[in-house]
Amino acid sequence: MVRLNPFEGTSNRTSVIILQKGRKTKYPMRSYLYWKKTIKKKSIPLDATLDDVLKMTQRKQFIAEPVDKNDITSPWITGRPKALKAIRKILGQSDYTAHAGVYTGGANAVYWVEIVDKKPDGLVIISNITEGAKREVERVQTAIESDLLYPLLRGRDVKKWKAEPTAYIIMAQDPVKRRGIDESDMKTKYPKTYIYLKRFEKTLRERAAFKRYFTRKDKKSGRITETGPFYSMFDVGNYAFAPYKVVWTRVANIEAAVVSEKDGKSIIPQETITLVALNNEQEAHYLCAMINSSPFQYACLSYSQAGGKSMGSPHVLENIRIPKFDSRNPPHVELAELSEKAHLIANVDDKDTLQNLEEEIDTVSAQIWGLTDDELKEIKTSLEELTVKIL
């Protein structure tokens, strides 16, 4: 009953489940009802009678079964029977690995900055972004070296077929050692950046993630030793600096886009974004098209809650099979070309042309997954049922 919001003053995702102790669950479960509002632009009154609610809603008869047939404890996959039978063709381990974006450990207001000006000597004047920060820090405007400044991609910057960074991030992390750049190097190579970070030393040392991952307590003496500089960051590997990335937000629906560089530097996604790192632009567009296709989208919605906080987490590629890009495979190449066109069209906001391209992407991706025309039609109908938004 997620779309009904039946409880006043709460935004929880309501379901009702009836269990009988000692009785084994049988799959597929055929008594799974999906409730959907039919009234527009208003909510169901809290004092409505059952008869009133039934008139204002539809109940879709779905089935439910484990997403992994060999593991009955795996998440349920739910939907119309024919759609679930079709979607089984694309479930499985993907040939791609996804990662979470860069995590500052709750210190975005220190690492996230905007460039105010550029000086003739190569230094840049930056101002840290404190709006909306969970931890209050001092607002500072100062000059630092540009070397460790990278374009930052925030969650709000990512849309379907379009992602454009609107801020910068100080990347003070060594992606190989997986800890902050050595202090000796910071002091000699990037002295002004070091002075800036030193200004927030107390705040950075107090981060829970820093204490957990970069401190060690001696069992005998109780002495605490730091294993990384106080400005160390998290979830930063070489993949964060890959020349091409397919990105989508972990929260809400999955809408993918391809990003590369800005001003000659890799675009760095924040931690609320999932990324797949790639070295080839054509392959990146192929993967992006597969993720934005209706079969992939429906597979996600059939076992994840739309809009949930973990909807687009990296684990999604552990359950939805995307074969490795093959430049000798015509459908793979065609998908890459369609994605490139979709990115161009998204920039000019031509919705009709974009819709036609997405129809082609659905057809080609279905071919790659071995879906018939009837199966694709069933999937798209089911997807529409799950994603219709009544305002």
C-alpha positions in Angstrom: 0.0 0.0 0.0 3.0 2.3 -0.5 1.2 4.6 -2.8 -1.8 5.1 -0.5 0.1 6.6 2.4 -2.5 5.3 4.9 -1.0 6.7 8.1 -1.3 10.3 9.0 1.9 12.3 9.4 4.2 9.5 8.3 5.9 8.7 5.1 6.6 5.0 5.7 6.1 2.3 3.0 3.1 0.4 4.2 2.4 -3.2 3.6 0.2 -5.8 5.2 1.3 -9.4 5.5 -0.5 -12.4 7.0 1.6 -15.2 8.3 0.7 -18.6 9.8 3.2 -20.0 12.3 4.7 -23.3 11.3 3.4 -23.3 7.8 5.9 -23.3 5.0 5.6 -20.5 2.4 4.8 -21.8 -1.0 6.1 -20.0 -4.2 5.0 -18.5 -6.3 2.8 -16.6 -3.8 -0.3 -15.8 -5.7 -2.1 -13.7 -3.1 0.0 -10.5 -3.6 -2.1 -7.4 -4.0 -0.6 -4.1 -5.3 -2.8 -1.1 -4.3 -2.8 1.9 -6.6 -4.7 5.2 -6.4 -7.0 6.2 -9.2 -7.8 9.7 -7.9 -5.7 12.6 -9.2 -4.1 15.5 -7.4 -5.4 14.6 -3.9 -4.8 12.0 -1.2 -7.3 9.5 0.2 -9.1 11.1 3.2 -8.0 9.5 6.5 -11.6 9.1 7.6 -12.7 7.4 4.4 -14.7 4.1 4.7 -13.5 0.9 3.2 -16.1 1.2 0.4 -14.8 4.7 -0.4 -11.2 3.5 -0.5 -12.1 0.7 -2.8 -13.7 3.2 -5.2 -10.6 5.4 -5.2 -8.1 2.6 -5.8 -7.2 -0.3 -8.0 -5.9 -3.6 -6.7 -3.5 -5.4 -9.1 -3.1 -9.1 -8.7 0.6 -9.8 -8.6 2.6 -12.9 -7.7 5.8 -13.0 -5.6 8.7 -15.4 -5.5 12.4 -15.2 -4.5 14.6 -13.3 -7.0 17.1 -16.1 -6.7 15.2 -19.4 -7.1 18.1 -21.2 -5.4 17.9 -19.0 -2.3 14.4 -18.7 -0.7 15.8 -16.0 1.7 16.6 -13.7 -1.3 14.4 -10.6 -1.9 11.0 -11.2 -3.4 10.4 -10.4 -7.0 6.9 -9.3 -7.6 4.7 -8.4 -10.6 2.3 -9.8 -13.2 2.8 -13.5 -13.8 3.8 -13.1 -17.5 6.1 -10.2 -16.8 7.9 -12.1 -14.1 8.4 -15.1 -16.4 9.9 -12.8 -19.0 12.1 -10.9 -16.5 13.7 -14.2 -15.4 15.7 -14.0 -18.7 17.6 -11.0 -17.5 18.1 -11.8 -13.8 21.6 -13.0 -12.7 25.1 -11.7 -12.1 26.1 -8.8 -14.3 29.5 -8.7 -16.1 30.0 -5.2 -14.6 30.9 -4.1 -11.1 29.4 -1.0 -9.6 30.9 1.2 -6.8 29.6 3.9 -4.5 30.8 7.4 -5.1 33.2 9.3 -2.9 32.3 9.7 0.8 33.7 12.5 3.0 32.5 10.9 6.2 30.0 13.6 6.9 32.3 16.5 6.2 30.9 17.7 2.8 31.1 21.3 4.0 34.9 21.0 4.2 35.6 19.1 0.9 32.9 20.5 -1.3 33.7 23.9 -2.7 32.9 26.4 -5.4 35.5 28.3 -7.4 35.2 32.0 -6.8 38.1 33.2 -9.0 41.4 32.1 -10.6 44.7 33.9 -10.0 47.5 34.5 -12.5 49.9 32.4 -10.5 47.7 29.2 -10.9 46.1 29.3 -7.5 42.3 29.4 -7.3 40.1 31.1 -4.8 37.6 28.7 -3.3 34.7 29.0 -0.9 33.4 25.9 0.9 29.8 25.0 0.5 28.1 25.0 3.9 24.4 25.1 2.8 22.5 22.0 3.9 25.6 20.5 5.7 24.8 18.1 8.5 27.7 19.3 10.5 28.1 23.1 11.0 31.5 24.4 9.9 33.1 27.8 9.3 32.5 29.4 5.9 35.9 30.1 4.4 37.2 31.9 1.3 40.8 31.3 0.5 43.4 30.5 -2.2 44.6 26.9 -2.8 46.3 24.9 -5.5 44.1 23.6 -8.2 45.8 20.2 -8.4 43.4 18.4 -6.0 40.3 20.2 -7.2 38.0 17.9 -9.2 34.5 18.6 -10.6 31.9 17.1 -8.2 28.8 15.4 -9.3 26.0 15.6 -6.7 22.8 13.5 -6.6 20.8 16.5 -7.8 23.0 16.8 -10.8 22.1 13.4 -12.3 19.2 13.0 -14.6 18.3 10.4 -17.3 20.8 10.8 -20.1 22.2 14.0 -18.6 24.6 14.6 -15.7 26.5 17.9 -15.2 28.7 18.8 -12.2 27.8 22.0 -10.4 30.5 22.2 -7.7 34.1 21.0 -6.9 35.6 18.6 -4.4 39.0 18.5 -2.8 40.3 15.0 -3.5 42.9 14.6 -0.7 43.0 10.8 -1.0 45.6 8.4 -2.4 43.4 6.0 -4.4 46.1 3.3 -4.2 46.9 3.4 -0.5 43.2 4.1 0.2 44.0 6.8 2.7 44.9 10.5 2.7 47.9 11.7 0.7 50.9 11.6 3.0 51.2 14.7 5.1 54.8 15.3 4.0 53.7 15.4 0.3 50.7 17.6 1.1 52.9 20.1 2.9 55.5 20.3 0.1 53.3 19.9 -3.0 50.0 21.4 -1.9 50.9 23.7 1.1 47.9 26.0 0.7 45.5 23.1 0.4 47.0 21.6 3.5 46.6 24.8 5.5 43.0 25.0 4.4 42.3 21.4 5.6 44.3 22.0 8.8 41.8 24.7 9.7 39.2 22.0 10.0 41.4 19.4 11.7 39.3 19.0 14.8 36.1 18.5 12.8 37.8 16.0 10.5 39.3 13.9 13.3 35.9 13.7 15.0 34.2 12.0 12.1 32.8 8.6 13.1 34.1 7.0 9.9 37.6 8.4 10.5 37.7 6.9 14.0 36.4 3.6 12.7 38.7 3.2 9.6 41.8 5.2 10.4 42.5 4.7 14.1 43.7 1.7 15.9 43.6 1.1 19.7 46.4 -0.9 21.4 44.7 -3.6 23.6 47.4 -3.4 26.3 48.1 0.3 26.6 44.8 1.6 25.3 46.8 4.0 23.2 45.1 5.1 20.0 47.2 5.3 16.8 46.0 7.0 13.6 46.6 5.0 10.4 45.9 7.8 8.0 46.1 11.6 7.8 43.2 13.5 9.5 41.8 14.5 6.1 41.5 10.9 4.8 38.4 10.2 2.8 36.4 7.0 2.1 35.3 4.9 -0.9 38.0 6.3 -3.1 39.8 3.8 -5.5 41.2 4.2 -8.9 37.7 3.6 -10.3 36.8 7.1 -9.0 39.2 8.6 -11.6 38.2 6.4 -14.6 38.0 8.3 -17.9 34.3 7.3 -18.3 31.7 6.5 -15.8 28.0 5.4 -16.0 26.3 7.0 -13.0 22.9 6.9 -11.4 21.6 7.9 -8.0 21.2 5.3 -5.2 18.1 7.0 -3.9 14.8 7.1 -5.9 14.5 5.7 -9.4 17.5 4.7 -11.4 18.2 7.2 -14.1 21.6 6.7 -15.8 24.0 8.9 -17.7 27.5 8.9 -19.0 30.1 11.3 -17.6 33.7 11.8 -18.5 35.8 14.9 -17.8 35.4 18.6 -17.2 38.3 21.0 -17.8 40.6 18.0 -18.3 39.8 16.4 -14.9 37.7 13.3 -14.1 34.2 14.0 -12.8 33.9 12.7 -9.2 30.5 11.4 -8.1 29.5 11.8 -4.4 28.5 8.8 -2.2 24.8 9.0 -3.0 25.6 8.1 -6.6 26.5 4.6 -7.9 29.1 4.4 -10.7 30.6 1.9 -13.1 34.1 2.8 -14.1 35.1 2.3 -17.8 37.9 3.1 -20.1 35.9 3.1 -23.3 33.3 5.7 -24.3 31.4 3.4 -26.6 31.1 0.7 -23.9 29.9 3.3 -21.4 27.1 4.3 -23.7 26.1 0.7 -24.3 25.9 0.1 -20.5 24.0 3.3 -20.0 21.4 2.3 -22.6 21.0 -1.2 -21.0 20.4 0.4 -17.6 17.9 2.9 -18.9 16.0 0.3 -20.8 12.5 -0.8 -19.8 13.5 -4.4 -19.0 16.3 -3.3 -16.7 14.0 -0.7 -15.0 11.2 -3.2 -14.5 13.6 -5.8 -13.1 14.7 -3.2 -10.5 11.2 -2.3 -9.5 10.1 -5.9 -9.3 12.4 -6.6 -6.4 13.1 -3.2 -5.0 10.9 -0.5 -3.6 10.5 2.5 -6.0 12.1 5.5 -4.4 13.8 3.5 -1.7 17.1 4.5 -0.2 18.9 1.4 -1.6 17.0 1.2 -4.9 20.1 2.1 -7.0 22.8 0.7 -4.7 25.8 -1.1 -6.3 24.2 -4.5 -5.5 21.7 -4.0 -8.3 24.2 -5.4 -10.8 24.5 -8.5 -8.7 20.9 -9.4 -9.7 20.4 -8.1 -13.2 22.6 -9.6 -15.9 24.2 -7.2 -18.3 26.6 -9.0 -20.7 30.0 -7.5 -21.4 30.2 -5.1 -24.3 31.4 -6.6 -27.6 32.4 -4.2 -30.3 31.8 -7.0 -32.9 28.2 -7.4 -31.8 25.9 -5.2 -33.9 23.1 -4.8 -31.3 25.8 -3.7 -28.7 27.2 -1.1 -31.1 23.7 0.1 -32.0 22.8 0.6 -28.3 25.9 2.7 -27.8 25.0 4.9 -30.8 21.4 5.3 -29.5 22.7 6.3 -26.0 25.0 8.9 -27.6 22.0 10.4 -29.5 19.9 10.3 -26.3 22.5 12.3 -24.4 22.5 14.9 -27.2 18.7 15.1 -27.4 18.4 15.3 -23.6 20.5 18.5 -23.7 18.0 20.2 -25.9 15.0 18.8 -24.1 13.3 17.3 -27.3 10.9 14.9 -25.5 9.3 13.4 -28.6 12.6 12.5 -30.2 13.9 11.2 -27.0 10.9 9.0 -26.5 11.4 7.5 -30.0 15.0 6.8 -29.2 14.0 5.1 -25.9 11.6 2.9 -27.8 14.5 1.8 -30.1 16.6 1.2 -27.0 14.0 -1.0 -25.5 13.7 -3.1 -28.7 17.5 -3.6 -29.1 18.1 -4.3 -25.4 15.2 -6.9 -25.5 17.0 -8.6 -28.4 20.2 -8.8 -26.4 18.4 -10.4 -23.5 16.5 -12.8 -25.7 13.0 -11.3 -25.0 10.2 -11.8 -27.5 8.1 -8.9 -28.7 5.2 -10.1 -26.6 7.5 -10.4 -23.5 8.8 -6.9 -24.0 5.2 -5.6 -24.3 4.2 -7.3 -21.1 7.2 -5.8 -19.3 6.5 -2.3 -20.5 2.8 -2.6 -19.4 3.9 -3.8 -16.0 6.5 -1.1 -15.7 3.9 1.5 -16.5 1.7 0.2 -13.7 4.5 0.5 -11.2 5.7 3.9 -12.2 2.6 5.9 -12.9 2.7 8.9 -10.6 -0.7 10.3 -9.4 -0.2 13.9 -8.1 
